[in-house]
């Protein structure tokens, strides 16, 4: 194996490591999103809201439905990340730029999916927190 081949192999290893690091970061973001969804589901099903709030039940139902949709989207993105991680091993065998380009294009499409998923969730989370913050019970329960 010549010096050029060794350098090419090292360059390729670095490229794969960089893409793999991205996938680890995305998985971490999605895990945190999963924890936030669990918290919001518990929040929405609790009894801490003023009961006389107009359309309370409907709003809470809408948020719960949208959380299910966010969970589904997150799950699909997570599956796509895992498939991509498995495919990255094949990138080590690439010897030309067109092969690299295909992996980078797939990586960029997946990155766009992750960004879209997390942005949709951030909007929903903001709506839930803004709504919930305005209708929380404001007094302690009476001692019995």
C-alpha distance (Angstrom), angle and dihedral (degrees) to the residues before:
residue distance angle dihedral
X1 . . .
X2 3.77 . .
X3 3.81 129.1 .
X4 3.79 90.8 -101.4
X5 3.82 91.1 53.4
X6 3.81 91.5 49.6
X7 3.80 91.6 48.3
X8 3.82 90.4 48.2
X9 3.81 90.9 49.9
X10 3.83 91.3 48.9
X11 3.82 91.3 47.3
X12 3.78 90.3 49.5
X13 3.81 91.6 48.5
X14 3.82 90.1 52.1
X15 3.81 91.6 50.2
X16 3.80 91.8 50.7
X17 3.81 91.9 46.3
X18 3.82 90.7 52.9
X19 3.80 92.5 51.0
X20 3.78 91.4 44.0
X21 3.82 90.3 52.4
X22 3.82 88.8 54.3
X23 3.79 90.1 54.1
X24 3.81 91.7 50.4
X25 3.81 89.6 50.9
X26 3.81 91.3 49.4
X27 3.80 91.7 49.6
X28 3.80 89.8 51.0
X29 3.82 90.9 51.3
X30 3.80 90.9 50.0
X31 3.81 91.6 48.5
X32 3.80 89.7 53.6
X33 3.82 88.8 47.5
X34 3.80 88.6 52.9
X35 3.82 90.4 54.4
X36 3.80 90.8 48.8
X37 3.81 91.3 50.5
X38 3.80 90.5 53.1
X39 3.81 90.1 51.1
X40 3.80 92.7 48.9
X41 3.80 92.6 47.5
X42 3.79 89.0 54.0
X43 3.79 91.4 45.4
X44 3.79 93.3 51.5
X45 3.80 93.6 47.5
X46 3.81 94.6 47.9
X47 3.79 126.4 98.1
X48 3.78 97.7 -121.5
X49 3.79 98.3 108.0
X50 3.77 127.2 96.6
X51 3.80 102.9 -98.1
X52 3.82 95.6 -145.4
X53 3.81 94.0 61.1
X54 3.83 111.3 129.1
X55 3.82 113.1 -109.6
X56 3.82 91.2 -1.0
X57 3.80 95.1 144.7
X58 3.81 93.6 46.7
X59 3.79 93.7 48.4
X60 3.78 92.9 47.5
X61 3.82 90.4 48.4
X62 3.81 90.5 50.4
X63 3.80 91.9 50.6
X64 3.80 91.7 47.2
X65 3.82 90.9 50.6
X66 3.79 90.9 49.1
X67 3.82 90.6 49.1
X68 3.81 88.8 55.5
X69 3.81 88.8 51.5
X70 3.83 90.3 48.9
X71 3.81 89.9 50.6
X72 3.79 90.8 50.8
X73 3.80 92.4 49.0
X74 3.80 90.8 46.9
X75 3.80 90.6 50.8
X76 3.80 92.7 52.1
X77 3.80 92.0 47.9
X78 3.81 89.4 49.4
X79 3.83 90.2 53.2
X80 3.81 90.4 49.2
X81 3.81 90.6 50.6
X82 3.81 91.4 51.9
X83 3.81 91.5 50.1
X84 3.80 89.8 48.4
X85 3.81 91.5 50.3
X86 3.79 89.7 53.6
X87 3.81 91.1 48.6
X88 3.81 92.5 52.1
X89 3.79 90.4 74.8
X90 3.81 87.4 67.2
X91 3.79 89.7 58.2
X92 3.81 88.7 70.9
X93 3.78 87.8 69.3
X94 3.81 93.4 54.2
X95 3.76 113.9 116.2
X96 3.78 101.8 172.8
X97 3.76 137.8 51.3
X98 3.82 95.1 -114.3
X99 3.79 89.6 61.1
X100 3.83 90.8 48.6
X101 3.77 89.6 47.3
X102 3.81 92.1 57.9
X103 3.82 91.0 53.9
X104 3.80 92.3 46.7
X105 3.81 91.6 49.3
X106 3.80 91.1 51.3
X107 3.80 89.7 46.4
X108 3.81 91.6 51.1
X109 3.82 91.7 49.5
X110 3.79 89.8 50.9
X111 3.80 90.8 47.8
X112 3.81 88.9 54.0
X113 3.82 89.1 51.2
X114 3.81 91.2 51.5
X115 3.80 92.2 47.6
X116 3.80 92.0 48.1
X117 3.81 92.4 48.5
X118 3.80 94.3 48.6
X119 3.82 93.3 43.8
X120 3.82 92.1 51.6
X121 3.78 88.9 49.4
X122 3.82 93.3 48.1
X123 3.81 89.9 54.2
X124 3.81 91.5 49.9
X125 3.79 92.1 45.8
X126 3.78 91.1 51.3
X127 3.81 91.5 49.9
X128 3.80 92.0 49.5
X129 3.79 94.1 47.7
X130 3.80 93.6 45.8
X131 3.80 92.1 48.7
X132 3.80 96.1 41.9
X133 3.79 92.9 46.0
X134 3.79 90.3 59.3
X135 3.80 97.6 50.5
X136 3.79 104.7 40.0
X137 3.80 115.4 128.0
X138 3.76 107.3 -94.7
X139 3.78 102.0 -158.3
X140 3.74 135.6 59.4
X141 3.78 116.8 -108.1
X142 3.79 114.4 -98.2
X143 3.83 114.0 -98.0
X144 3.78 112.8 -112.1
